[in-house]
């Protein structure tokens, strides 16, 4: 008969000795939240470092993309993805090596505080910034700036004091079909005097230099020589953009259905601004910025 030491039993109960850690459990925990698996494996400091690094990188991704800094956003996304995928693997390995008592629950506050601070950081950045949305260009109405098959990221949502300005690319709901969203260039804002004569845009009685605009049809259609819609393409009588509206045209002027046909766009239909191309059939254009200065010249992301 074997004697049992009651003090040894009590000691084992109070030290919290555990059996082998579950590698699948550690993997799944870190897959859901980077760092959680390391905490389970009894490595609270490593867990805190992993969770904090991942949350900071996630914030950098948001800041980079909202700010149209494509390169920094992609780099941060890649690093965050490596951490997000590497953390479960590392946690599984650590869990397999874990033996004896692992009082990770005593250090849970470290990760909890880190996660809460990181979450607060990310929420501050995300909630304080407009929402991002992706779009695919289906037509040639904005060539050569945007081409069929281009994919872009846009910043959606109104910004304080950030109304559309001349030369800027904007996204708005179609005045004729609110279910449809369009992307064109603002050429005039409220109070501007607009006229188009023989394909030349006049703004406040002065011809506008439009380096982005292309006219691929050399024929100019004059009033009384063709159908009204055909004439509208090349001639628009003088008018003033009403308050709370803007006038938008496609860069490919001879192949664009824009404000020449459906009129000035109410500001209430404005959705946001395109930021950059994240995919194009022309690989050299990937990452190009679509932000425009007051002259409408698109920037190229460095």
Secondary structure, DSSP 8 states (H G I E B T S, - for coil): -----HHHHHHHHHHT------HHHHHHHHHHSTTHHHHHTT-HHHHHHHHHHHHHHHHHHHHHHHTT-HHHHHHHHHHHHHHHHHHHHHHHHHHHH--S---GGGGHHHHHHHHHHHHHHHHHHHHTS-EEEEEE--SSTTTTTS-TT-EEEEEES--TT----TT-EEEEE-SS-TTSEEEEEEEEETT-EEEEETTEEEETTEE---TT-B--------TTSS-HHHHHHH-EEEEE--TTEEEEE-SBGGG--SHHHH-SEEGGGEEEEEEEEEE-SSGGGTT-B--B-TT--B----
